[in-house]
Amino acid sequence: MGMFPEDAIIPVYKLASLWTAEGFVLDIESAEDYLMDLIHSNVVMVLKREYNEKVKYCQVHDVVLHFCLEKSRKENFMLAVKGHGCQFQSLDWKGSRVSFSFSEELSKFASLVSKTRKPFHQHLRSLITTNQRDSIGVIPVCQINELRLLKVLDLSSYYVESLWLARLNPLNQLKYLAVWAGTFYFDPQSHLPHIETLIVTSCFYDVLLPVSFWEMEKLRHVHFAGAGFDKQGLFEGSSKLENLRILKEIEEFPIDWLDVLSRRCPNLQQLQITFEDDEEPFCPKLESLTQLQELQLSFVHPRILSGLQLPSNLNKLVLKGIHIESAISFIAELPSLEYLQLLDVCFPQSEEWCLGDITFHKLKSLKLVQLNISKWDASEESFPLLETLLC
């Protein structure tokens, strides 16, 4: 907890991924169990819950944070550093974990430090940046590459103009990588054999995922700010990402690739895809993804969904840019659906939406955004278990 700055809103998925990467716990599920123990002991506070009551964001009191920092200092477990961006290089960092919090203040000492690059300690296991305040043109990759024991590298608060993933290949123990880059190159030579979590945010251009993407067999969580598959990479070979559970923000995805994706990633639990083409009819068949729990389908052009087939255990569904009347009956019949979000959906026949005898038997949360209708006709019978309605 001391890796996060004071009053930080901590995403549970990130905390669980960090614990797993460090080897403190075996998997994400175990991490969530330990976190609940801390919450029940009033050590960690709950800030926000998911639709299914799982904790989404948490926080620690200042007193707890200071205890963490003092304990870490005494046991040489972690070092929390605060300074200007040019100090992101210090030889004086001790401990196996460093959390660097950016400050806008530039001291005289910092000015001197910025003139000469000092190497990082080679024993570092985790290097995390916090506070989105600073930016540089180039990450000191040549120095970071010396950290051959590094398992966690979080540069998501340290903006860089461009980054080639292959340049981090020497970090062959890396399990968690998060970056904030204008351009991110997932070049064919990229290969991090133990990588489990890969998060890339704020890209100006979509990331092209080559065939080497499928060689990262331990990948569990992949989240881009826009990415697309190289066609040759998707169809070439037969390797699977058996461990992949989360795949988010895949852009311009061809409809006829869904079947291939289902075979490549059979154990997906969360999937987020945007379709750009407007080929008709559109018959998405994802029923083979039997582990899928959360799905987001977005369309650049309004689409009619025909023959929609989704796994029966799906409990969260987000649809954007569809003709809702073509799919609403099927959606209502999903036996496990608890959360439904409709964004910028179309009603081509009229400006009214009448549910009639359609019933969402398990739905607990409904979010309606930009429906473009003047009247919505629904009753309590339509949503017998509804607890939350956002419009």
VEXMI-313249 format. One record per residue: x, y, z of N, C-alpha, C in turn. Coordinates in steps of 0.001 Angstrom, whole numbers, plus 500000, padded with zeros to 6 digits. Each point is the difference from the previous one (the first is absolute). Layout:
% residues N
XYZXYZXYZ
...
This chain:
% residues 391
500817498791500000499183501209500000500859501271500000
501202499885500570500869501158500052500546500424498650
499813499164498968500457500364498657499126501088499391
498795500184500550499083501003499470500076501275500834
499855501186499379500125501256500742498826500226500942
500123501002500829498965500340500979498687500327499299
498908499479500551498638500208499488499787499385498620
500869499101499582499855499386498685498763499110499947
499315500045498858498897499080499736500614498782499310
499976498874500670500739498820499550499064499024499295
500211499738498700499194498981499309500357498607500515
498992499243500352500237498672500571500705499089499002
499614500090498707500636499131499001501496500267499920
500396501278500170501419500337499940500721499476501234
499415500187501155500595499516501230500182498481499957
498955499306499550500063498537499923501062499543499001
500114500712498868501007499650498988501415500208500528
500201501062500780501317500264500573500376498934501024
499067499640500843500267498946500997500364498687499313
499269499706498916500259498748499278501373500033499318
500317501130499372501290500127499308501169499870500967
499836500532501196501067499923501010500120498603500591
498982499171499815500035498665500570499471499932501419
499368501079500483499424499994501345498804499052500082
499267499872498888498848499103499927500104499194498713
499225498930499928500083499118498840499278500548498788
498815500602500222499202500459498875499105501159500423
499261500549499029499149501164500252498916499675501023
499433498804499919498933499619500916500501499986501445
501206499479500214500580499990501344500258501423500491
500450500858499098500254501395500361498718500670500470
498901499752499308498725500600500390499549499502501364
500280498735500300499652499454501317500793500694501111
501299500187499775500825500687500998499551501450500180
499635500640498899499534501383500095498726500085500838
499097499058499828498767499988500789500316499816501485
501030499216500315500411499861501402500432501348500572
500752500765499206500441501327500444498820500954500157
499038499897499094498814500858500074499173499662501239
499803498722500251499225499573501171500702500367501300
501320500179499940500760500409501188500079501522500119
499324500716499085499970501474500002501382500619499770
500887499250499363501301500543499624499907500715498651
499155499464499127499790500579498669498537500438499879
499787501153499368498647500545499842499478499728498595
498718499720499876499346499803498709499508501348499481
500388500333498773499546501251499384498842499773499045
500072498917499214498958499741499010499929498508499722
498760499529499798499789498599499686499488499843498573
500199498803499457499478499653498687498509499679500111
499385499750498856498593499629499956499724498729500789
501014499125500106499836498721500694500521500047501432
500197501228500518500445500232501375501478499742500220
500729499599498979501442499887500159500611501393500134
501062500110500788500647501293500223500758500415498736
499727501201499509500658500509498794501169500915500346
499780500914500958501050500921500438500082499985501521
501221500127500510500196500040501442500974501118500350
500190500203501296500850501087500477500460499675501412
501117500581500406500465499837501384500038501368500680
499740499989501291500057501223500792501448500472500097
500184501304500178501351500563500092500820499339501093
499342499659501116500716499364501110500542498635499575
499181499248499250500425498683499512501147500152498997
499877500990499109501058500235499013501329500310500681
499964500876500993501236500358500696500590498794500726
499135499142500531500474498769500622500702499122498960
499382499864498814500598499194498919501372500529499626
500108501305499854501269500607499586501077499820501065
499611500178501279500972499852501078500459498548500118
499060499070499883500332498580500058500900499607498825
499677500521498825500807499696498805501420500524500137
500120501189500600501324500595500170500848499167500969
499405499567501103500747499233500991500433498640499452
499140499378499213500305498665499482500664500041498625
500283501226499526500625500163498689499201499292498909
498689500057500146499100499323499059499694500876498788
499822501292500240499597500908498928500461501409500325
500257500768498944500382501397500169499042500876499209
499403500983500671499123500968499337500803501268499749
500145500371498734500813501156499612499096501062499393
500224501243500372499268501115499398501000500997499456
499849500348498726500944500937499413499613500398498591
500820500828499399499776500437498626500349498854499044
499469500079498793500222498939499026501456499708499723
500838501016500060501416499778499704500686499184501077
499351499830501160500567499185501068499598498535499870
499281499680498938499554498624499776501176499177499473
501012499823500865501234499352499579500948499748501162
499600500306501204500937500158501103500733498724500388
501291500135500216500828498900500473499748499723501478
499393500958500687499798499890501442498773499195500369
499220499525499028498820499207500310500427498667500605
499489499734501179500289498734500674498740499144500000
500156498741500347498854499104500062499731499358498653
499148499016500018499703499266498774498797500550499255
499308500995500607498831500600499350500058501514500148
499682500713498928500006501460500019498698500512499419
499378500910500732498830500715499502500387501453499845
499943500508498764500445501364499716498790500886499765
499842501023500875498892500950499884500546501319499481
499464500460498888500528501194499343499617501282500736
500952500929500017499776501322500578500378501048498965
499304501120500013500293501058499022501173500871500445
500381499865501260501091500806500512501341499474499496
500850500916499592501330499640499488501042500673500883
500623499217500863501001500556500910501344500149499288
500934500692500634501343500137499430500663498634499879
499762499159500994500570498652499954499459499225498808
498692500158499755499386499300498876500602500470498678
500323501296499922500602500526498771501355499356499746
500758499773501061501302499355499847499849498540499606
499027499336500624499784498585499703499634499793498548
499216500934499442499497499834498642501104500033498958
501172500507500386501079500120499020500720498680499754
499901499077500935500680498711499844499044498876500345
499907499037499118499150498843500249500708499020500936
499321499636501070500544499015500917499249498694499824
500671498871500120499330498713499782499063499643501140
498973499221499669499111499464501016500698498849500720
499510499688501199500522498838500706499524498733499308
500914499086499767499650498791499262499131499033500792
499871500212501322499208499088500798498519500384500042
499600501051499329498603500441500013499079498909499453
498891499769500707498975499056499554498790500735499418
499700501176500578498834500776499557500369501468499879
499571500618498899500205501424499779498679500589499521
499417500851500841498663500533499721500040501515500053
499360500652499033499856501452500022498557500358500329
499818501111500721498671500462500380499870501485499690
498756500471499953499689501409499716500324500365498555
498990500236499189500201500337498584500358501480499879
501292500269500154500430501400500032501112500308499008
500744498994499600501227500273499267500024499253498681
500854500427499115500155499317498716501429500156499518
500423499015499224501328500046499402499914499452498593
501024500244499218499992499503498634500396498547499900
500944499573500855500533498647499913500146499422501401
499528498777500209500234499303501256501460499559500033
500675500089501158501393499511500083500041498475499927
499622499466498830499869498549499829501322499295500249
501090500588499548501293499341500138500334499746501464
499509500867500893500251499800501431498986499039500603
498753500136499602498966499108500514500297498558499598
500583499822498822500311498647499521501034499279500857
500706500751500834500969499375500901499317499331501183
498720500306500190499254499441501134499476498626499621
500884499034499885499626498688499476499070499220500925
499877500426501273499113499321500950498647500692500112
499787501039499208498774500799500097498773499170499603
498989500014500882498748499308499727498867500962499695
500063501194500581498948500995499813500614501298499497
499501500495498856500422501289499461498752500784499627
499689501005500801498813500816499774500445501428499706
499961500363498720500361501350499568498770500761499518
498832499601500498498745500571499496499801501448500415
500811500524500905499917501412500374501164500810499432
500727499410499083501217500600499464499878499993498482
499423501044499429499677500022498570501260500002499136
499980499130498994501080499972499014499397500097498608
500748500579499088499491500189498640499881498679499254
500982499119500182499964498720499287500757498949500791
499588498744499794500653498899500685499909498740499147
501139499327499813500053498713499309500052498901501052
499026499121499983499941498938500996501235499107499929
500525499769498800501151499114499838501231500509500760
500052501295500261501153500549500711500017499564501460
498872499473500487499932499518501376500234498497500095
500359499371498895500220498549499991500986499498501057
501060500765500335500914499506501038499331499760501353
498832500608500222499291499824501272499178498717499937
500680498878499927499294498747499750499292499435501223
500066500690501157499227499604501176498752500853500182
499809500959499098498908500959500144498640499319499900
499139500300500983498650499441500010498922501063499840
500329501230500375499010501086499965500628501205499311
499369500484498920500489501171499277498845500930499693
500109501234500459499004501030499702500731501250499535
499612500536498841500662501183499444498967501001499507
500440501254499905499178501103499502500789500617498847
499636499651498778500811500378498842499151500575498876
500581500954499291499325500541498833499947498984498878
501098499283499794500082498938498989500654498785500635
499371498845499833500514498763500578500166498979498891
501220499491499852500308499056498927500120498593500562
499076499155499627500049498594500387500660499257498841
501305500206499843500712499469498848500140498478500086
500184499332498848500071498528499960501081499408500885
501043500758500311501076499476500830499662500034501492
498832500555500329499604500101501403499757498612500573
500606499755501152499759498716500648500379500102501469
498996500066500855500193499991501444499350498724500520
500761498962500247499440498665500221499112499859501230
500181500882501014499245499846501242498944501091500196
499813500847498993499072501116500154498572499491500212
499329500538501047498635499627500316499032501147499792
500447501210500309499145501190499867500689501010499091
499292500453498965500530500983499050498950501075499795
500304501222500458499050501114499931500674501174499300
499409500470498916500534501129499237498886501030499847
500211501212500490498975501042499946500465501200499195
499018500768499533500215501291499349500811499907498713
499729499010499186500678499893498702499317500896498963
500804500676499185499450500790498901499637499101498817
500660498870499898499758499075498907499719498610500576
499150499251499319499689498650500447501258499133499961
500114499127500985501122499068500076499694498802499110
500948499633499133499835498827499143500610498798500707
499180498976500231500457498819500723500460498935499003
501309499736499931500546499043499028499884498563500506
500553499078499251499922498581500360500718499720501315
501003500797500352500724499771501253499104500209501217
498889500713499829499050500188501108499522498654500529
499789499038499085499469498699500380501042499108500654
501243500450500029501057499228500649500152500359501477
499289501018500447500050500402501413498976499175500770
500337498768500226499045499002500468499470500256501405
500690500803500788499555500226501374499139501253500145
499729500681498887499164501202500055498659499689500642
499624500875500924498723499845500691499099501213499799
500609501193499994499226501242499913500654500914498966
499281500322498923500492500886498942498999501132499816
500491501227500136499116501166499861500746501100499252
499522500330498801500590501055499190499040501180499904
500530501133499600499156501147499692499677499977498516
499839498831499445499757499825498571501040499086499394
499574498841499513500929499044499399499255499166498971
500748499467499049499426499133498977500945498856499700
499442498888499535500819498832499684500501500068498567
501271499666499849500535499772498668499336498726499465
499418500081498806499248498862499467500855498752499926
501223500162499538500898498845499902500268499424501386
500140500904500985500267499546501347498845499252500613
498781500415499660498832499354500590499782498615499422
500227499839498719499715498730499336501205499063499938
501208500548500193501204499186499882500237499180501256
500352498731499834500285499133501138498743499587500741
500193499239501060498861499497500766500143500228501497
500969500841500397500213500232501426498801500696500621
499773499698501269498875500570500729500496500737501240
499222500993500395500261500682501256499017499440501018
500337498826500525499105499295500914499763500771501285
500963500833500409499889500720501265499333501363499868
499785500459498769499465501344499810498560500083500500
499770500924500928498675500186500586499361501319499597
500840501038499788499473501338499692500659500521498728
499186500390499015500488500578498743499116501195499678
500584501214500089499189501213499879500522500941498928
499038500695499400500199501075499019500721499523498751
499431498970499377500446499558498687499161500731498961
500650500750499123499308500874499048499971499386498597
499034500474499208499895499637498578500089498484499816
499259499294500791500063498538499972499064499454498927
500522499261499006499131499420498969499048498969500591
498778500023499558498975499129500554500360498529499841
500580499643498853500263498587499733501208499463500777
500606500830500860501120499548500816499557499510501372
498730500167500336499533499655501333500230498533500334
499760499142499010500154498577500236501455499651500299
500922500638499268501426499763500222500402500479501391
499514501174500376500318500541501320499491499069501100
498815499440499797499431499083500991500885498772500188
500577499519498908500880498828500092501347500354500618
500490501211499696501295500422500516499955500280501509
498894500546500466499881500424501404498773499346500627
500031498694500218498803499269500424499524500317501405
500854500592500835499638500216501401499772501466500350
499695500808498989499736501414500252498837500182500958
500179500947500935498936500359500922499458501403499722
500866500871499464499591501358499641500512500318498603
499120500517499142500359500299498612499356501308499581
500804500862499365499520501309499535500492500223498575
499060500073499041500341500083498577499180501093499328
500624500685499033499306500984499166500045499536498553
498844499975499342499891499619498592499802501263499173
500759500091498889499913501193499165499220499756498718
500080498801499415499325499760498729498490499893500219
499240500196498933498535500010500092499383498898499149
500738498908499855499511498882499209498765499379500660
498988499691499214498771499380500495499861498600499400
499340499060500711499578500134501394501147499710500949
499832500414501258501021499765501008499476498955500983
500664498854500064499544498901500848501120499593500955
500239500774501045501092499662500917499720498711500754
500953499080499933499856498704500671501160499833500968
499704500218501270501013499921501034499637498972501066
499069499125499676499553499038501000501096499022500415
501050499855499166501083499078500344500889500546501120
499922501320500268500756500588501107499218499772501293
500056498791500484499145499589501117500379500666501321
501207500588500078500430500667501235499691501502499983
499489500504498872499790501438499847498940500508500965
500371501027500763499088500598500968499629501433499649
500931500724499373499757501403499651500359500229498538
499094500655499273500181500216498563499556501401499614
500839500677499207499633501294499441500192499964498496
498911500224499262500030500061498541499621501409499570
500889500643499238499752501360499513500069500010498488
499144500820499392499931500087498544500098501454499574
500906500263499046500158501354499477498767500407499213
499436499046499248498766500241499241498879499172500620
498790500564500138498878499259500602499775498668499295
499812498949500802499906498666499452498758499275500498
499498499115499143498944499072500389500667498685500399
499729499540501211500574498745500465499047498870499639
500508499072499223499181498874499553500636498696500465
499238499161500649500526498715500450501038500122501090
499827500981500887500932500213501097500088498752500881
501227499530500248500216498824500841501085500311501020
499608500016501265500914500331501087499972498893501042
501082499850500768500028498965501034498954500252501078
499447498932500535498891500122500942500409500598501344
501309499923500344500424500528501297500429501464499944
499764500686498894500339501420499872499179500800501010
500682500823500818499257500790500984500155501511499843
500862500442499071500107501436499727500104500203498500
499144500868499449499973500236498554499873501488499724
500897500520499156499973501401499573499908500013498479
498982500665499469499793500082498555499947501466499577
500766500315498953500035501369499489499784499985498500
499066500835499528499793500183498573499289498855499315
498963499430500611499256498927499354498526500383499870
499291499279499146498547500101499936499463499079501095
499646500565501108499717499214501184498806499068499819
499029500377499201498812499168499847500310498655499354
501139499910499309500364498746499350500595498993500962
500328500434501224500696499097500917499411499977501405
499074500885500310499567500146501384499347498736500554
499262499283499174499338498771500485501024498960500410
501050499840499169501042499028500326500758500419501261
500311501306500105500752500495501155499228499729501291
498695500228499966499172499796501193499995498539500444
500252499097499084499956498570500324501319499465500549
501052500827500014501268499543500565499789499694501481
500208498772500426499588499583501341500801500589501151
501206500494499723500860500497501084500251501504499928
499372500690499058500284501422499777499536500843501193
500966500736500607499697500856501141500219501475499696
500850500285498998500309501400499671499860500193498500
499256501033499600499823500308498576500173501497499795
500864500360499047500182501404499623499748500143498519
499109500919499644499691500307498610500435501428499720
500909500152499021500575501305499698499788500342498534
499354501121499763499800500490498635499392498928499093
498966499334500511499327498973499208498890500633499166
499538499280498975499053500551499037498629499326500110
498967500784499761498631499516499895499454500482498662
500281499272498937499678500479498652498503500123499724
499170499251500713498571499989499706499270501196500597
500416500450501179499298501113500658500901500617501058
499494501036500646500722500647501095499532499478501351
499266498896499983499524499392501231500563498587500134
500240499623501245500488498653500282499037499328500959
499287499037499492499021499277500807500488498572500219
500244499649501248500516498669500303498920498926499927
498748500388500172498916499019499909500150498910501045
499976498752499550500087498881500934501429499473500171
501001500760499553501400499599500165500405500156501467
500629498974500557500388500016501416501482499674500156
500705500843500760501407499760500357499994499396501403
500093498701500074499738499293501252501066500220501063
501277500172499623501078500119500981500644501389500044
499584500904499130500675501289499865499886500820501289
501171500491500472500045500826501197500361501453499702
500797500213498951500445501357499655499749500254498524
499412501154499702499715500397498616500466501431499797
500854500201498990500505501331499682499639500332498564
499298501118499815499536500432498677500636501343499678
500754500064498900500719501217499617499686500337498549
499542501213499740499735500487498634499090499045499229
498819499757500544499066499085499326499284500660498824
499895501325500020499345500729498905498542499576499821
499305499857501117498565499697499949499268501017500862
498708500164499726499185500941500765499165499310501073
499820498662499877499167499277500953500544498593500198
500002499581501268500430498647500348498886499354500815
499454498943499470498870499328500633500477498691500614
500137499987501323500441498802500715499263499931501326
499972498814500604499289499819501257500870499233500981
499517499874501223500720499248501013500150498541499593
499018499489499259500067498621499530501144499786499011
500404501081499311501099499883499040501345499787500702
500130500559501219501263499919500745499702499637501455
499675498762500280499598499620501357501095500132501052
501291499943499625501096500072500971500834501275499865
499554500957499202500801501213499727500234500809501277
501270500356500228500377500798501165500535501375499628
500637500086498821500637501264499591499600500340498573
499568501244499792499677500501498653500696501326499798
500863500061498979500722501237499661499638500417498598
499605501267499850499608500520498690500766501265499690
